[in-house]
Amino acid sequence: MDATSIPGACPRCARPRTAADARGLEWSSEHFADGTVVHTCGDCTREQLWRIEALLAPEPVHADARAA
Ligand SMILES: [Zn+2]
């Protein structure tokens, strides 16, 4: 198991989600069709929000055409 797949930790920065975070409003939750719930910390949520507002894809893939 790697750090990004620990339930209760931010998938973007791996910050552990504490009980205080669970009670607060900083963290946002995202529910997927398979029942997975991912909690994103406040800092990363804000970073995602401006991407959404700018209609950008969240985290574009950087393809390096020269790799091959
Ligand atoms: Zn985060």
N, CA, C, O and the ligand as a Tripos MOL2 file, in Angstrom:
@<TRIPOS>MOLECULE
protein
  273   271    69     0     0
PROTEIN
NO_CHARGES

@<TRIPOS>ATOM
      1 N           0.8410   -1.1980    0.0000 N.3       1 MET1
      2 CA          0.0000    0.0000    0.0000 C.3       1 MET1
      3 C           0.8810    1.2540    0.0000 C.2       1 MET1
      4 O           1.7820    1.3930    0.8270 O.2       1 MET1
      5 N           0.6100    2.1470   -0.9240 N.am      2 ASP2
      6 CA          1.3850    3.3810   -0.9070 C.3       2 ASP2
      7 C           0.6280    4.4900   -0.1730 C.2       2 ASP2
      8 O          -0.5520    4.3370    0.1440 O.2       2 ASP2
      9 N           1.3010    5.5850    0.0890 N.am      3 ALA3
     10 CA          0.7430    6.6470    0.9250 C.3       3 ALA3
     11 C          -0.5140    7.2530    0.3180 C.2       3 ALA3
     12 O          -1.3830    7.7360    1.0440 O.2       3 ALA3
     13 N          -0.6160    7.2310   -1.0050 N.am      4 THR4
     14 CA         -1.7440    7.9030   -1.6540 C.3       4 THR4
     15 C          -3.0280    7.1020   -1.5380 C.2       4 THR4
     16 O          -4.1010    7.6290   -1.8310 O.2       4 THR4
     17 N          -2.9510    5.8210   -1.1140 N.am      5 SER5
     18 CA         -4.1610    4.9980   -1.0620 C.3       5 SER5
     19 C          -4.6570    4.7780    0.3620 C.2       5 SER5
     20 O          -5.6180    4.0370    0.5700 O.2       5 SER5
     21 N          -4.0190    5.4060    1.3400 N.am      6 ILE6
     22 CA         -4.4730    5.2780    2.7250 C.3       6 ILE6
     23 C          -5.7930    6.0160    2.9020 C.2       6 ILE6
     24 O          -5.8710    7.2150    2.6360 O.2       6 ILE6
     25 N          -6.8430    5.3040    3.3520 N.am      7 PRO7
     26 CA         -8.1190    5.9890    3.5860 C.3       7 PRO7
     27 C          -7.9500    7.0350    4.6790 C.2       7 PRO7
     28 O          -7.3020    6.7760    5.6930 O.2       7 PRO7
     29 N          -8.5210    8.1990    4.4810 N.am      8 GLY8
     30 CA         -8.4100    9.2240    5.4990 C.3       8 GLY8
     31 C          -7.1820   10.0920    5.3570 C.2       8 GLY8
     32 O          -6.8600   10.8730    6.2530 O.2       8 GLY8
     33 N          -6.4900    9.9620    4.2320 N.am      9 ALA9
     34 CA         -5.3780   10.8620    3.9590 C.3       9 ALA9
     35 C          -5.6330   11.5520    2.6230 C.2       9 ALA9
     36 O          -6.2480   10.9760    1.7260 O.2       9 ALA9
     37 N          -5.1640   12.7660    2.5000 N.am     10 CYS10
     38 CA         -5.3540   13.5020    1.2560 C.3      10 CYS10
     39 C          -4.6390   12.7750    0.1120 C.2      10 CYS10
     40 O          -3.4530   12.4680    0.2250 O.2      10 CYS10
     41 N          -5.3520   12.4950   -0.9940 N.am     11 PRO11
     42 CA         -4.7530   11.7560   -2.1000 C.3      11 PRO11
     43 C          -3.7250   12.5820   -2.8640 C.2      11 PRO11
     44 O          -2.9410   12.0330   -3.6380 O.2      11 PRO11
     45 N          -3.7210   13.8700   -2.6570 N.am     12 ARG12
     46 CA         -2.8330   14.7430   -3.4210 C.3      12 ARG12
     47 C          -1.5500   15.0460   -2.6680 C.2      12 ARG12
     48 O          -0.4750   15.0410   -3.2680 O.2      12 ARG12
     49 N          -1.6340   15.3100   -1.3620 N.am     13 CYS13
     50 CA         -0.4350   15.6690   -0.6120 C.3      13 CYS13
     51 C          -0.1560   14.6740    0.5140 C.2      13 CYS13
     52 O           0.8320   14.8110    1.2350 O.2      13 CYS13
     53 N          -1.0410   13.6570    0.6640 N.am     14 ALA14
     54 CA         -0.8550   12.5820    1.6420 C.3      14 ALA14
     55 C          -0.9300   13.0610    3.0850 C.2      14 ALA14
     56 O          -0.4800   12.3670    3.9970 O.2      14 ALA14
     57 N          -1.5020   14.2520    3.2960 N.am     15 ARG15
     58 CA         -1.6650   14.7530    4.6590 C.3      15 ARG15
     59 C          -2.6910   13.8780    5.3950 C.2      15 ARG15
     60 O          -3.7820   13.6520    4.8710 O.2      15 ARG15
     61 N          -2.3650   13.3830    6.5930 N.am     16 PRO16
     62 CA         -3.3080   12.5520    7.3420 C.3      16 PRO16
     63 C          -4.5440   13.3560    7.7420 C.2      16 PRO16
     64 O          -4.4570   14.5240    8.1180 O.2      16 PRO16
     65 N          -5.7030   12.6890    7.6480 N.am     17 ARG17
     66 CA         -6.9530   13.3560    8.0160 C.3      17 ARG17
     67 C          -7.2560   13.0390    9.4700 C.2      17 ARG17
     68 O          -7.4530   11.8790    9.8310 O.2      17 ARG17
     69 N          -7.2920   14.0640   10.2990 N.am     18 THR18
     70 CA         -7.4860   13.8750   11.7280 C.3      18 THR18
     71 C          -8.9590   13.9880   12.0860 C.2      18 THR18
     72 O          -9.7850   14.3370   11.2430 O.2      18 THR18
     73 N          -9.2860   13.6920   13.3420 N.am     19 ALA19
     74 CA        -10.6620   13.8080   13.8170 C.3      19 ALA19
     75 C         -11.1370   15.2530   13.7210 C.2      19 ALA19
     76 O         -12.3020   15.5100   13.4170 O.2      19 ALA19
     77 N         -10.2360   16.1900   13.9800 N.am     20 ALA20
     78 CA        -10.5800   17.6040   13.8710 C.3      20 ALA20
     79 C         -10.9110   17.9650   12.4280 C.2      20 ALA20
     80 O         -11.8160   18.7560   12.1660 O.2      20 ALA20
     81 N         -10.1730   17.3810   11.5060 N.am     21 ASP21
     82 CA        -10.4540   17.6280   10.0930 C.3      21 ASP21
     83 C         -11.8220   17.0860    9.7110 C.2      21 ASP21
     84 O         -12.5480   17.6970    8.9270 O.2      21 ASP21
     85 N         -12.1670   15.9280   10.2770 N.am     22 ALA22
     86 CA        -13.4510   15.3000    9.9690 C.3      22 ALA22
     87 C         -14.6170   16.1610   10.4550 C.2      22 ALA22
     88 O         -15.6800   16.1820    9.8340 O.2      22 ALA22
     89 N         -14.4120   16.8770   11.5730 N.am     23 ARG23
     90 CA        -15.4700   17.7370   12.1060 C.3      23 ARG23
     91 C         -15.5250   19.0840   11.3860 C.2      23 ARG23
     92 O         -16.5740   19.7250   11.3180 O.2      23 ARG23
     93 N         -14.3790   19.4990   10.8530 N.am     24 GLY24
     94 CA        -14.3090   20.8070   10.2040 C.3      24 GLY24
     95 C         -14.8610   20.7810    8.7920 C.2      24 GLY24
     96 O         -15.3270   19.7530    8.3000 O.2      24 GLY24
     97 N         -14.7960   21.9340    8.1580 N.am     25 LEU25
     98 CA        -15.3570   22.0810    6.8130 C.3      25 LEU25
     99 C         -14.2680   22.2500    5.7620 C.2      25 LEU25
    100 O         -14.5600   22.4160    4.5780 O.2      25 LEU25
    101 N         -13.0090   22.2070    6.1980 N.am     26 GLU26
    102 CA        -11.9040   22.4450    5.2770 C.3      26 GLU26
    103 C         -11.8070   21.3530    4.2170 C.2      26 GLU26
    104 O         -11.6420   21.6360    3.0310 O.2      26 GLU26
    105 N         -11.9120   20.1000    4.6620 N.am     27 TRP27
    106 CA        -11.7250   18.9830    3.7470 C.3      27 TRP27
    107 C         -12.9880   18.7490    2.9360 C.2      27 TRP27
    108 O         -14.1000   18.9400    3.4280 O.2      27 TRP27
    109 N         -12.8060   18.3350    1.6980 N.am     28 SER28
    110 CA        -13.9610   17.9970    0.8680 C.3      28 SER28
    111 C         -13.9320   16.5020    0.5920 C.2      28 SER28
    112 O         -12.8680   15.8840    0.5690 O.2      28 SER28
    113 N         -15.1150   15.9260    0.3800 N.am     29 SER29
    114 CA        -15.1900   14.5050    0.0800 C.3      29 SER29
    115 C         -15.7050   14.3020   -1.3340 C.2      29 SER29
    116 O         -16.5240   15.0690   -1.8400 O.2      29 SER29
    117 N         -15.1990   13.2470   -1.9550 N.am     30 GLU30
    118 CA        -15.6090   12.9190   -3.3120 C.3      30 GLU30
    119 C         -16.0440   11.4640   -3.3200 C.2      30 GLU30
    120 O         -15.2920   10.5860   -2.8970 O.2      30 GLU30
    121 N         -17.2470   11.2060   -3.7970 N.am     31 HIS31
    122 CA        -17.8020    9.8550   -3.7760 C.3      31 HIS31
    123 C         -17.7820    9.2700   -5.1770 C.2      31 HIS31
    124 O         -18.2970    9.8710   -6.1200 O.2      31 HIS31
    125 N         -17.1820    8.0930   -5.3060 N.am     32 PHE32
    126 CA        -17.0820    7.4530   -6.6080 C.3      32 PHE32
    127 C         -18.1110    6.3370   -6.7350 C.2      32 PHE32
    128 O         -18.6600    5.8690   -5.7370 O.2      32 PHE32
    129 N         -18.3670    5.9140   -7.9700 N.am     33 ALA33
    130 CA        -19.4080    4.9250   -8.2680 C.3      33 ALA33
    131 C         -19.1540    3.5880   -7.5690 C.2      33 ALA33
    132 O         -20.1010    2.8700   -7.2490 O.2      33 ALA33
    133 N         -17.9000    3.2510   -7.3310 N.am     34 ASP34
    134 CA        -17.5870    1.9640   -6.7100 C.3      34 ASP34
    135 C         -17.6750    2.0030   -5.1850 C.2      34 ASP34
    136 O         -17.3280    1.0300   -4.5150 O.2      34 ASP34
    137 N         -18.1400    3.1330   -4.6370 N.am     35 GLY35
    138 CA        -18.3030    3.2370   -3.2030 C.3      35 GLY35
    139 C         -17.1210    3.8610   -2.4870 C.2      35 GLY35
    140 O         -17.1780    4.1140   -1.2840 O.2      35 GLY35
    141 N         -16.0530    4.1100   -3.2270 N.am     36 THR36
    142 CA        -14.8830    4.7430   -2.6410 C.3      36 THR36
    143 C         -15.1750    6.2050   -2.2920 C.2      36 THR36
    144 O         -15.7610    6.9410   -3.0850 O.2      36 THR36
    145 N         -14.7560    6.6070   -1.0960 N.am     37 VAL37
    146 CA        -14.8740    8.0070   -0.7030 C.3      37 VAL37
    147 C         -13.4710    8.5520   -0.4780 C.2      37 VAL37
    148 O         -12.7110    8.0180    0.3300 O.2      37 VAL37
    149 N         -13.1370    9.6060   -1.1890 N.am     38 VAL38
    150 CA        -11.8250   10.2150   -1.0620 C.3      38 VAL38
    151 C         -11.9700   11.5830   -0.4130 C.2      38 VAL38
    152 O         -12.7830   12.4020   -0.8410 O.2      38 VAL38
    153 N         -11.1740   11.8240    0.6240 N.am     39 HIS39
    154 CA        -11.2050   13.1150    1.3040 C.3      39 HIS39
    155 C          -9.9660   13.9140    0.9110 C.2      39 HIS39
    156 O          -8.8350   13.4480    1.0410 O.2      39 HIS39
    157 N         -10.2120   15.1290    0.4280 N.am     40 THR40
    158 CA         -9.1240   16.0030   -0.0090 C.3      40 THR40
    159 C          -8.9950   17.1690    0.9690 C.2      40 THR40
    160 O          -9.9970   17.7700    1.3580 O.2      40 THR40
    161 N          -7.7760   17.4840    1.3610 N.am     41 CYS41
    162 CA         -7.5530   18.5320    2.3610 C.3      41 CYS41
    163 C          -7.9050   19.9110    1.8030 C.2      41 CYS41
    164 O          -8.0330   20.0810    0.5910 O.2      41 CYS41
    165 N          -8.0580   20.8740    2.6750 N.am     42 GLY42
    166 CA         -8.5050   22.2010    2.2930 C.3      42 GLY42
    167 C          -7.5960   22.8560    1.2610 C.2      42 GLY42
    168 O          -8.0750   23.4630    0.3030 O.2      42 GLY42
    169 N          -6.3040   22.7340    1.4520 N.am     43 ASP43
    170 CA         -5.3610   23.3630    0.5310 C.3      43 ASP43
    171 C          -5.5060   22.7950   -0.8750 C.2      43 ASP43
    172 O          -5.5410   23.5410   -1.8540 O.2      43 ASP43
    173 N          -5.5880   21.4750   -0.9680 N.am     44 CYS44
    174 CA         -5.6950   20.8350   -2.2770 C.3      44 CYS44
    175 C          -7.0820   21.0740   -2.8770 C.2      44 CYS44
    176 O          -7.2190   21.1700   -4.0970 O.2      44 CYS44
    177 N          -8.1160   21.1730   -2.0270 N.am     45 THR45
    178 CA         -9.4600   21.4730   -2.5120 C.3      45 THR45
    179 C          -9.4800   22.8260   -3.1880 C.2      45 THR45
    180 O         -10.0550   22.9870   -4.2650 O.2      45 THR45
    181 N          -8.8460   23.8030   -2.5490 N.am     46 ARG46
    182 CA         -8.8040   25.1440   -3.1450 C.3      46 ARG46
    183 C          -8.0380   25.1130   -4.4600 C.2      46 ARG46
    184 O          -8.4090   25.7910   -5.4190 O.2      46 ARG46
    185 N          -6.9760   24.3290   -4.4990 N.am     47 GLU47
    186 CA         -6.1940   24.2350   -5.7250 C.3      47 GLU47
    187 C          -7.0310   23.6070   -6.8420 C.2      47 GLU47
    188 O          -6.9520   24.0100   -8.0020 O.2      47 GLU47
    189 N          -7.8380   22.6050   -6.4580 N.am     48 GLN48
    190 CA         -8.7180   21.9700   -7.4410 C.3      48 GLN48
    191 C          -9.8090   22.9320   -7.9000 C.2      48 GLN48
    192 O         -10.1860   22.9330   -9.0720 O.2      48 GLN48
    193 N         -10.3230   23.7600   -6.9670 N.am     49 LEU49
    194 CA        -11.4320   24.6570   -7.2900 C.3      49 LEU49
    195 C         -11.0780   25.6350   -8.3930 C.2      49 LEU49
    196 O         -11.8770   25.8620   -9.3010 O.2      49 LEU49
    197 N          -9.8870   26.2170   -8.3240 N.am     50 TRP50
    198 CA         -9.5510   27.1710   -9.3930 C.3      50 TRP50
    199 C          -9.3940   26.4620  -10.7070 C.2      50 TRP50
    200 O          -9.6650   27.0490  -11.7550 O.2      50 TRP50
    201 N          -8.9630   25.2120  -10.6930 N.am     51 ARG51
    202 CA         -8.8710   24.4520  -11.9420 C.3      51 ARG51
    203 C         -10.2680   24.2190  -12.5110 C.2      51 ARG51
    204 O         -10.4840   24.3540  -13.7160 O.2      51 ARG51
    205 N         -11.2080   23.8720  -11.6480 N.am     52 ILE52
    206 CA        -12.5770   23.6320  -12.0910 C.3      52 ILE52
    207 C         -13.1980   24.9150  -12.6190 C.2      52 ILE52
    208 O         -13.8670   24.9250  -13.6520 O.2      52 ILE52
    209 N         -12.9580   26.0080  -11.8790 N.am     53 GLU53
    210 CA        -13.5120   27.2860  -12.3070 C.3      53 GLU53
    211 C         -12.9150   27.7400  -13.6310 C.2      53 GLU53
    212 O         -13.5740   28.4220  -14.4150 O.2      53 GLU53
    213 N         -11.6760   27.3640  -13.8740 N.am     54 ALA54
    214 CA        -11.0240   27.7280  -15.1280 C.3      54 ALA54
    215 C         -11.3110   26.7040  -16.2190 C.2      54 ALA54
    216 O         -10.7860   26.8060  -17.3270 O.2      54 ALA54
    217 N         -12.1490   25.7160  -15.9000 N.am     55 LEU55
    218 CA        -12.5340   24.6640  -16.8450 C.3      55 LEU55
    219 C         -11.3330   23.8810  -17.3630 C.2      55 LEU55
    220 O         -11.2850   23.4800  -18.5250 O.2      55 LEU55
    221 N         -10.3800   23.6770  -16.4870 N.am     56 LEU56
    222 CA         -9.2240   22.8790  -16.8450 C.3      56 LEU56
    223 C          -9.4050   21.4650  -16.3040 C.2      56 LEU56
    224 O         -10.1000   21.2500  -15.3120 O.2      56 LEU56
    225 N          -8.7820   20.5250  -16.9590 N.am     57 ALA57
    226 CA         -8.7870   19.1620  -16.4450 C.3      57 ALA57
    227 C          -7.9600   19.1320  -15.1680 C.2      57 ALA57
    228 O          -6.9060   19.7640  -15.1010 O.2      57 ALA57
    229 N          -8.4320   18.3940  -14.1340 N.am     58 PRO58
    230 CA         -7.6420   18.2990  -12.9030 C.3      58 PRO58
    231 C          -6.3830   17.4800  -13.1320 C.2      58 PRO58
    232 O          -6.4590   16.2790  -13.3960 O.2      58 PRO58
    233 N          -5.2540   18.1060  -13.0360 N.am     59 GLU59
    234 CA         -3.9650   17.4130  -13.1600 C.3      59 GLU59
    235 C          -3.7460   16.8100  -14.5560 C.2      59 GLU59
    236 O          -3.8810   15.5990  -14.7300 O.2      59 GLU59
    237 N          -3.4130   17.6340  -15.5360 N.am     60 PRO60
    238 CA         -3.1510   17.1130  -16.8810 C.3      60 PRO60
    239 C          -1.9240   16.2100  -16.9070 C.2      60 PRO60
    240 O          -0.9670   16.4130  -16.1600 O.2      60 PRO60
    241 N          -1.9730   15.2220  -17.7720 N.am     61 VAL61
    242 CA         -0.8570   14.2930  -17.8940 C.3      61 VAL61
    243 C           0.2320   14.9220  -18.7660 C.2      61 VAL61
    244 O          -0.0340   15.4530  -19.8450 O.2      61 VAL61
    245 N           1.4540   14.8450  -18.2660 N.am     62 HIS62
    246 CA          2.5520   15.4020  -19.0360 C.3      62 HIS62
    247 C           3.1970   14.2920  -19.8560 C.2      62 HIS62
    248 O           4.0040   13.5140  -19.3460 O.2      62 HIS62
    249 N           2.8390   14.2310  -21.1020 N.am     63 ALA63
    250 CA          3.3900   13.1990  -21.9740 C.3      63 ALA63
    251 C           4.6860   13.7030  -22.6020 C.2      63 ALA63
    252 O           4.7550   14.8140  -23.1260 O.2      63 ALA63
    253 N           5.6820   12.8770  -22.5360 N.am     64 ASP64
    254 CA          6.9570   13.2380  -23.1530 C.3      64 ASP64
    255 C           7.1330   12.4250  -24.4250 C.2      64 ASP64
    256 O           7.4330   11.2320  -24.3830 O.2      64 ASP64
    257 N           6.9410   13.0890  -25.5490 N.am     65 ALA65
    258 CA          6.9770   12.4110  -26.8520 C.3      65 ALA65
    259 C           8.3730   11.8780  -27.1630 C.2      65 ALA65
    260 O           8.5360   10.9840  -27.9930 O.2      65 ALA65
    261 N           9.3780   12.4360  -26.4860 N.am     66 ARG66
    262 CA         10.7570   12.0340  -26.7720 C.3      66 ARG66
    263 C          11.1880   10.8060  -25.9580 C.2      66 ARG66
    264 O          12.2970   10.2990  -26.1280 O.2      66 ARG66
    265 N          10.2930   10.3320  -25.0680 N.am     67 ALA67
    266 CA         10.6670    9.2370  -24.1670 C.3      67 ALA67
    267 C          11.0370    7.9730  -24.9190 C.2      67 ALA67
    268 O          11.9230    7.2330  -24.4900 O.2      67 ALA67
    269 N          10.3600    7.7140  -26.0490 N.am     68 ALA68
    270 CA         10.6270    6.5090  -26.8320 C.3      68 ALA68
    271 C          11.8010    6.7510  -27.7670 C.2      68 ALA68
    272 O          12.1890    5.8550  -28.5170 O.2      68 ALA68
    273 ZN         -3.8560   17.8130    0.3190 Zn       69 ZN69
@<TRIPOS>BOND
     1     1     2 1
     2     2     3 1
     3     3     4 2
     4     3     5 am
     5     5     6 1
     6     6     7 1
     7     7     8 2
     8     7     9 am
     9     9    10 1
    10    10    11 1
    11    11    12 2
    12    11    13 am
    13    13    14 1
    14    14    15 1
    15    15    16 2
    16    15    17 am
    17    17    18 1
    18    18    19 1
    19    19    20 2
    20    19    21 am
    21    21    22 1
    22    22    23 1
    23    23    24 2
    24    23    25 am
    25    25    26 1
    26    26    27 1
    27    27    28 2
    28    27    29 am
    29    29    30 1
    30    30    31 1
    31    31    32 2
    32    31    33 am
    33    33    34 1
    34    34    35 1
    35    35    36 2
    36    35    37 am
    37    37    38 1
    38    38    39 1
    39    39    40 2
    40    39    41 am
    41    41    42 1
    42    42    43 1
    43    43    44 2
    44    43    45 am
    45    45    46 1
    46    46    47 1
    47    47    48 2
    48    47    49 am
    49    49    50 1
    50    50    51 1
    51    51    52 2
    52    51    53 am
    53    53    54 1
    54    54    55 1
    55    55    56 2
    56    55    57 am
    57    57    58 1
    58    58    59 1
    59    59    60 2
    60    59    61 am
    61    61    62 1
    62    62    63 1
    63    63    64 2
    64    63    65 am
    65    65    66 1
    66    66    67 1
    67    67    68 2
    68    67    69 am
    69    69    70 1
    70    70    71 1
    71    71    72 2
    72    71    73 am
    73    73    74 1
    74    74    75 1
    75    75    76 2
    76    75    77 am
    77    77    78 1
    78    78    79 1
    79    79    80 2
    80    79    81 am
    81    81    82 1
    82    82    83 1
    83    83    84 2
    84    83    85 am
    85    85    86 1
    86    86    87 1
    87    87    88 2
    88    87    89 am
    89    89    90 1
    90    90    91 1
    91    91    92 2
    92    91    93 am
    93    93    94 1
    94    94    95 1
    95    95    96 2
    96    95    97 am
    97    97    98 1
    98    98    99 1
    99    99   100 2
   100    99   101 am
   101   101   102 1
   102   102   103 1
   103   103   104 2
   104   103   105 am
   105   105   106 1
   106   106   107 1
   107   107   108 2
   108   107   109 am
   109   109   110 1
   110   110   111 1
   111   111   112 2
   112   111   113 am
   113   113   114 1
   114   114   115 1
   115   115   116 2
   116   115   117 am
   117   117   118 1
   118   118   119 1
   119   119   120 2
   120   119   121 am
   121   121   122 1
   122   122   123 1
   123   123   124 2
   124   123   125 am
   125   125   126 1
   126   126   127 1
   127   127   128 2
   128   127   129 am
   129   129   130 1
   130   130   131 1
   131   131   132 2
   132   131   133 am
   133   133   134 1
   134   134   135 1
   135   135   136 2
   136   135   137 am
   137   137   138 1
   138   138   139 1
   139   139   140 2
   140   139   141 am
   141   141   142 1
   142   142   143 1
   143   143   144 2
   144   143   145 am
   145   145   146 1
   146   146   147 1
   147   147   148 2
   148   147   149 am
   149   149   150 1
   150   150   151 1
   151   151   152 2
   152   151   153 am
   153   153   154 1
   154   154   155 1
   155   155   156 2
   156   155   157 am
   157   157   158 1
   158   158   159 1
   159   159   160 2
   160   159   161 am
   161   161   162 1
   162   162   163 1
   163   163   164 2
   164   163   165 am
   165   165   166 1
   166   166   167 1
   167   167   168 2
   168   167   169 am
   169   169   170 1
   170   170   171 1
   171   171   172 2
   172   171   173 am
   173   173   174 1
   174   174   175 1
   175   175   176 2
   176   175   177 am
   177   177   178 1
   178   178   179 1
   179   179   180 2
   180   179   181 am
   181   181   182 1
   182   182   183 1
   183   183   184 2
   184   183   185 am
   185   185   186 1
   186   186   187 1
   187   187   188 2
   188   187   189 am
   189   189   190 1
   190   190   191 1
   191   191   192 2
   192   191   193 am
   193   193   194 1
   194   194   195 1
   195   195   196 2
   196   195   197 am
   197   197   198 1
   198   198   199 1
   199   199   200 2
   200   199   201 am
   201   201   202 1
   202   202   203 1
   203   203   204 2
   204   203   205 am
   205   205   206 1
   206   206   207 1
   207   207   208 2
   208   207   209 am
   209   209   210 1
   210   210   211 1
   211   211   212 2
   212   211   213 am
   213   213   214 1
   214   214   215 1
   215   215   216 2
   216   215   217 am
   217   217   218 1
   218   218   219 1
   219   219   220 2
   220   219   221 am
   221   221   222 1
   222   222   223 1
   223   223   224 2
   224   223   225 am
   225   225   226 1
   226   226   227 1
   227   227   228 2
   228   227   229 am
   229   229   230 1
   230   230   231 1
   231   231   232 2
   232   231   233 am
   233   233   234 1
   234   234   235 1
   235   235   236 2
   236   235   237 am
   237   237   238 1
   238   238   239 1
   239   239   240 2
   240   239   241 am
   241   241   242 1
   242   242   243 1
   243   243   244 2
   244   243   245 am
   245   245   246 1
   246   246   247 1
   247   247   248 2
   248   247   249 am
   249   249   250 1
   250   250   251 1
   251   251   252 2
   252   251   253 am
   253   253   254 1
   254   254   255 1
   255   255   256 2
   256   255   257 am
   257   257   258 1
   258   258   259 1
   259   259   260 2
   260   259   261 am
   261   261   262 1
   262   262   263 1
   263   263   264 2
   264   263   265 am
   265   265   266 1
   266   266   267 1
   267   267   268 2
   268   267   269 am
   269   269   270 1
   270   270   271 1
   271   271   272 2
@<TRIPOS>SUBSTRUCTURE
     1 MET1         2 RESIDUE 1 A MET
     2 ASP2         6 RESIDUE 1 A ASP
     3 ALA3        10 RESIDUE 1 A ALA
     4 THR4        14 RESIDUE 1 A THR
     5 SER5        18 RESIDUE 1 A SER
     6 ILE6        22 RESIDUE 1 A ILE
     7 PRO7        26 RESIDUE 1 A PRO
     8 GLY8        30 RESIDUE 1 A GLY
     9 ALA9        34 RESIDUE 1 A ALA
    10 CYS10       38 RESIDUE 1 A CYS
    11 PRO11       42 RESIDUE 1 A PRO
    12 ARG12       46 RESIDUE 1 A ARG
    13 CYS13       50 RESIDUE 1 A CYS
    14 ALA14       54 RESIDUE 1 A ALA
    15 ARG15       58 RESIDUE 1 A ARG
    16 PRO16       62 RESIDUE 1 A PRO
    17 ARG17       66 RESIDUE 1 A ARG
    18 THR18       70 RESIDUE 1 A THR
    19 ALA19       74 RESIDUE 1 A ALA
    20 ALA20       78 RESIDUE 1 A ALA
    21 ASP21       82 RESIDUE 1 A ASP
    22 ALA22       86 RESIDUE 1 A ALA
    23 ARG23       90 RESIDUE 1 A ARG
    24 GLY24       94 RESIDUE 1 A GLY
    25 LEU25       98 RESIDUE 1 A LEU
    26 GLU26      102 RESIDUE 1 A GLU
    27 TRP27      106 RESIDUE 1 A TRP
    28 SER28      110 RESIDUE 1 A SER
    29 SER29      114 RESIDUE 1 A SER
    30 GLU30      118 RESIDUE 1 A GLU
    31 HIS31      122 RESIDUE 1 A HIS
    32 PHE32      126 RESIDUE 1 A PHE
    33 ALA33      130 RESIDUE 1 A ALA
    34 ASP34      134 RESIDUE 1 A ASP
    35 GLY35      138 RESIDUE 1 A GLY
    36 THR36      142 RESIDUE 1 A THR
    37 VAL37      146 RESIDUE 1 A VAL
    38 VAL38      150 RESIDUE 1 A VAL
    39 HIS39      154 RESIDUE 1 A HIS
    40 THR40      158 RESIDUE 1 A THR
    41 CYS41      162 RESIDUE 1 A CYS
    42 GLY42      166 RESIDUE 1 A GLY
    43 ASP43      170 RESIDUE 1 A ASP
    44 CYS44      174 RESIDUE 1 A CYS
    45 THR45      178 RESIDUE 1 A THR
    46 ARG46      182 RESIDUE 1 A ARG
    47 GLU47      186 RESIDUE 1 A GLU
    48 GLN48      190 RESIDUE 1 A GLN
    49 LEU49      194 RESIDUE 1 A LEU
    50 TRP50      198 RESIDUE 1 A TRP
    51 ARG51      202 RESIDUE 1 A ARG
    52 ILE52      206 RESIDUE 1 A ILE
    53 GLU53      210 RESIDUE 1 A GLU
    54 ALA54      214 RESIDUE 1 A ALA
    55 LEU55      218 RESIDUE 1 A LEU
    56 LEU56      222 RESIDUE 1 A LEU
    57 ALA57      226 RESIDUE 1 A ALA
    58 PRO58      230 RESIDUE 1 A PRO
    59 GLU59      234 RESIDUE 1 A GLU
    60 PRO60      238 RESIDUE 1 A PRO
    61 VAL61      242 RESIDUE 1 A VAL
    62 HIS62      246 RESIDUE 1 A HIS
    63 ALA63      250 RESIDUE 1 A ALA
    64 ASP64      254 RESIDUE 1 A ASP
    65 ALA65      258 RESIDUE 1 A ALA
    66 ARG66      262 RESIDUE 1 A ARG
    67 ALA67      266 RESIDUE 1 A ALA
    68 ALA68      270 RESIDUE 1 A ALA
    69 ZN69       273 GROUP 0 **** ****
